[in-house]
């Protein structure tokens, strides 16, 4: 395994550039930011709400990744990765890394109430297609969780895990795969039945 400090430092610089993009969130620079990624059609970024490869935040292709990052920069909380202590490994033209971080977001209590109400409205509008009792139980569970969290204030800080694979190309090291995930000590939020 190639583990030169120079190569590791170069990969860490790419990770720092990624963090800088998420810190500044300037959508006018998003096309330039996308140069941190391969242009390969198999570029893959898995967001925190991804459940399967066919929906939501499981993005395969540069345009899908572009759309996810644009949405992150506009709507997601403040992502701060631990770039300094990221564990980086390199073998030939492939590097992989893992690190932790936080996502911080302010959600006023009134917005929490609106989110719960909007979800309940969607459930009621789709009731013919849904198992209404199950959906209502999920609404109650979600509302209880949201309200319990809201008691701690409107500033939310969530721990996050970040893993990535980079490949070395002529232009330098480029992200080929990224996975964001929230740790949990409870049952997962999604259950297949």
ZIBEL-V252021 format. One record per backbone hydrogen bond with DSSP energy under -1.0 kcal/mol. NH is the residue of the N-H (numbers start at 1). CO is the residue of the C=O. If there is no record, write none. Layout:
BEGIN
nh-><NH/NH>
co-><CO/CO>
END
This chain:
BEGIN
nh-><8/9/10/11/12/13/14/15/16/17/18/19/20/21/22/23/24/25/27/29/30/33/34/35/36/37/38/43/44/45/46/47/50/55/58/59/61/65/66/67/68/69/70/71/72/73/74/75/76/78/80/82/83/86/87/89/91/94/95/96/97/98/99/101/102/103/104/105/107/112/113/114/115/116/117/118/119/120/121/122/123/124/125/126/129/132/135/136/137/138/139/140/141/142/143/144/145/146/147/148/149/150/151/152/153/156/158/160/161/162/163/164/165/166/167/168/169/172/174/175/176/177/178/179/180/181>
co-><4/5/6/7/8/9/10/11/12/13/14/15/16/17/18/19/20/21/25/26/27/29/30/32/33/34/175/40/176/59/178/57/47/52/55/45/43/61/62/63/64/65/66/67/68/69/70/71/72/104/102/100/81/83/98/96/94/91/166/89/164/87/162/160/80/158/78/156/154/108/109/110/111/112/113/114/115/116/117/118/119/120/121/122/126/130/131/132/133/134/135/136/137/138/139/140/141/142/143/144/145/146/147/149/150/105/103/101/181/99/179/97/177/95/174/93/172/169/167/36/165/165/44/163/46/161>
END
